[in-house]
Amino acid sequence: MKKVAIVLLALIALGVTPADAATPVVRITDKPHKDFEGKFRNNELATLITPEGKLGKIVFNPANSRKTWVIDPALIDEIADMADGYSIAGEEDKAGQLAAQSWLFALKFTTLKNSVIALPYGNPDQSLAKRLAPSELRFYSLFGKQQLELQLGRPVIAENGWSKGASRLSSPFRALYTENRRMLTGLSTISTAPEITALRARLGTVMNPVLDESERVFFSYSATRAVQAMTAKLRVIPGRYQLTSTTAKLPVTLVNSFDTPTVVNLSLIPLNSRITIENVNNIQLAAKSRQQLTLEVNVIAPGSVLVNAQFMNSEGQLVGEQSELALSATIIDSRVAWFTTAAAVLLFLGAITQSVRRVRKSRK
């Protein structure tokens, strides 16, 4: 009896109920087939979902027994994208579209009366993901559950412990993943745009255990390009400015290319003490907008200064990319200005006097 109790406790700790443990497990997983810009790399997936393919055999020829289905929601989203119509090398693939539609229908029918476990989105190595960012692993699990329920039209379960395999993502690419994740999680604190959430969820695919070395490199760099393009949608336009008075007005342009409005704070940090400038809070940026702010700058001393401009969230954390505002102050002291003006007047009067004398001499 003690041995039975120990086994049951171990199963519960893994998130497996006794009923699930007694049923065979069917896994629907594969490597990602779309890059982070949303394009299919090749048409390999269309072959895998045919009745003769690896994924097709699972859903078109199921055994008549109760099963537990373990599914990567990101893979189902890719097949759903195919079912909606897709292109390879600029040409539509109608046959692949029909194959995807048939496969999705078969999956829904086959799994209808079975338990379905949603893996974290993109099927990342759960052990590695937990070490790098445990809160992000929870996000992948929640997002994966929501997406799989949307595709299947029924409730599913999200539990840890069902992933298989280990990712061989190297240290440099782990650091790249961490930086990309930091950029997206920060961006999500100031914008609710759904494309930020979707890209953030897909980021876990770089830790998919099925990827070989060349694929890990490809998807890591593809993710970086996509993150850079995403952060550029909410930015401060860099610029050069000439200041000619002790108090100047600085026109700075902010861009929000997302379809959703947002409220941001603007951090302004001069890199020397020649000027003073204050942060701006609670800036409302409309969707798809470019807005110009007029900032007041107080010049303390002439010279050049760089100002780092960057968005902040409500907690004071810097978000997105930094932009540089290059300022050059050419302020002349008022006493010097008066002296220069007086000298110019005297020179002008002297020139007139000489001209008059020359005219008188010429007449004599």
Secondary structure, 3 states (H helix, E strand, C coil): CHHHHHHHHHHHHCCCCHHHHCCCEEEECCCCCECCCCCECCCHHHHHCCCCCHHHHHHHCCCCCCCEEEECHHHHHHHHHHHCCCEECCEECHHHHHHHHHHHHHHHHHCCCCEEEECCCCCCCHHHHHHHCHHHHHHHHHHHHHHHHHHHCCCCECCCCCCCCCCCCCHHHHHHHHHHHHHHHHHCCCCCCHHHHHHHHHHHHHHCCCCCHHHHHHHHHHHHHHHHHHHCCEEECCEEEEECCCEEEEEEEEEECCCCCEEEEEEEEECCCCEECCCEEEEEECCCEEEEEEEEEEECCCEEEEEEEEEECCCCCEEEEEEEEEEEECCCCHHHHHHHHHHHHHHHHHHHHHHHHHHHHHHC
